[in-house]
């Protein structure tokens, strides 16, 4: 990742500012820094988050996004599996890996986590 991207992301608490700079390799880099290796399930959620953001922009809140994820991925044991995949919270950690900003007014970076 270029120094310009790293500088910009650091100003956004680890979240990319320019969404076009995202790739699955960027997501893998973030996960690796957190001691995780992304699986097909992780990538499915991450791709969904990006599509959701493309469709809705920032016109949603963290609770709504968590509910949407639970509904969409309920086939995986619902919320429980999402927390297994993203232990720091499916919203905060998922958005970071997806390269999208946190929902508005989401100041708690552990939102939705069990920590």
N, C-alpha and C positions, 0 to 999 in steps of 0.2 A: 504494500500500500504506500502511496506517495506521501511525502512529508506534508504537502498541502492538505491532503485529506485527513491525515492524523491531526494536524493543527486545528482544522475546522471541527472535527468530531470531538476533540477535547473541550472545545468551547460549548458543546451541547451535551455535556455529561456522558460522553461515550456514544451518543446517538448521532448519526450522520445528519448534516445540515442539507447537503445536496443529495437528494434521493437517487439521482442518476448515477452516482458513484458506487452504488450497491451492486454486489454480485454474490452468488452463493459462496465464493471464496472469502469474501468479507465476513459473511456469517460464520463460516468455519473458523476464521481467524479469531473473531470475538469469542466463540465457544471454546476454542483452544486456550485462550487467555483465562477462561473461567474453569479450565480443567475438564472440559466436556468434549465429546466427539459427537457431531450431529449424525442422526440416523435419518432414514426415509420419513419416519413419523415427524421428527423435528422439522424437516424441510417442508412437509405438507402443511404444517401449522404456519410456518414462516411465510410460505407462498400465499396462504390464505390471508394472513395479516396484510401483506402488501396489496393484494387485490381489494381487500376491504378498505384500506386507506385510499387507494386509487379511486374507488367508487364514492367514498364518503368524505374524503379530506379529513379535516380535524373536527368535523361536526358530530362528535360523539364523546362520551366520557368513559373513564376507566371501567366503571361498573357495567355499562352497556357492552363494552368490548368483551369483558370477561363473560357476561351472559351469552353473547353471540358465539364465543369460542366453545363454551360448554354445550350449547345447542348443536353447533356444527360438528363437534368432535365427540358427541355423546356416545357414539358407537365404541369409543375406546374407554369405557367406564367413566365417561363424563369428566368432571372436575378432577377427580383423583389422578387420572392419567396425565392430564395437563400439568399438574404439579410435579409429577414424577419426571416429566420431560423438561420442565422449566422450574427447578426448585427455588429460584429467586423470584418466582412469580410469572405466570404466563403472560401477563400484560407487560410488566417492566422488562423482563428478560426477553420475551418474545419480540417486543417492539425493537429492542436494541439489536437483536440478531437480524430482524427484518429490515433494519436500516430506516425505520420510520420514527417520527417523533412520538414521545409519550403523549397520551391524550391530554387535552387542556386541564389545568388544575390538578394534575397528578404529580404532586410534589414528593410523595413517598415512593422512593425507588424500589421498595420491597412490596408494593401494592400487589395483593393477591398471593403473597408468599406465606409460607408457614414459619418463617423466621421471626 
